[in-house]
Amino acid sequence: NAPRTRHRIDQMSGQHIPNFRRNYLAKICKDLLFVDKDGIPNWSDKDSPSSVSIGKELVKLLPARPTAPRLAPQQLGVKFEEITRQFIERTFTALEHIRPGAWWFDSGGHISQYYQYKHLAHLDALVKQYPDLKAILGTEYLVKPDIVVARHSEEDRFFDRDRSLFAENRLPAQLTPARRRNYDGYILHAIVSCKWTIRSDRAQNTRTEALNIIRNRKGHAPRIVVVTAEPLPTRLAALALGTGDIDCVYHVALPELQAAVKAVNNDDQADMLDTLVNGQRLRDISDLPFDLVI
């Protein structure tokens, strides 16, 4: 089904973004972050002393005490996606004066709903009609992102306020999907993958999904980013290092993570974290709305 028309949020000034970040972290503490009887948070790997020590230190630096119940991994993932989607929508809308338009923020749904991937719906219909094609084509093209940011095509008056651009066919522009007369629907702007923690198999799955999004598009590629609460820099590196698939990885609390790594005096993890940050592969969640509006 096509995305519903979203209800526009009243424009808010950028000064609210620090509050949005604080509230985002507070909600993570309340709804997601569980600490067991040994003081080990659920974003740490119990089998990794470095993950446990950094994870415990990171908990101390958050704006609220963790009070979440223990959640099943799937339930935790769904809640993390929704909390992150709300943060992205609120902060992006606060900056909407930089990039005005009819924006849509959603969780779930196939990429075939959006302009660059409409052709995949026809491909999927053929595979269902002729099952033998599945052995040839596979199903990797059926990507279902955690969070999407999309923009609806605009009426001509949005571009042509003095009614001169398209008058008397001076500028045909009959193929661009930006004009609603050419295409009445949503254009995919960004895909956000949410990973509470990172393991090697999850990192590979995320990269594979990103490459399929890039390869299967018709038109420009959307932004492809990852948001995570993983506390161990070497695990972050499994997803953040390298280029060509994922634009950037965003940590839910990067300054706090930097302070936590420094506090435990783990030079190897500190060096890796510096490499990721200085190499422009890892940023804080508060950087994400600014990166998306440019």
PyMOL commands that set and color helices and strands:
alter all, ss='L'
color gray80, all
select helices_A, chain A and resi 14-31+49-60+73-94+111-113+115-129+132-137+156-159+167-169+200-215+233-240+254-263+267-278+285-293
alter helices_A, ss='H'
color red, helices_A
select strands_A, chain A and resi 103-107+147-152+186-195+223-228+248-251+282-284
alter strands_A, ss='S'
color yellow, strands_A
deselect
rebuild
show_as cartoon
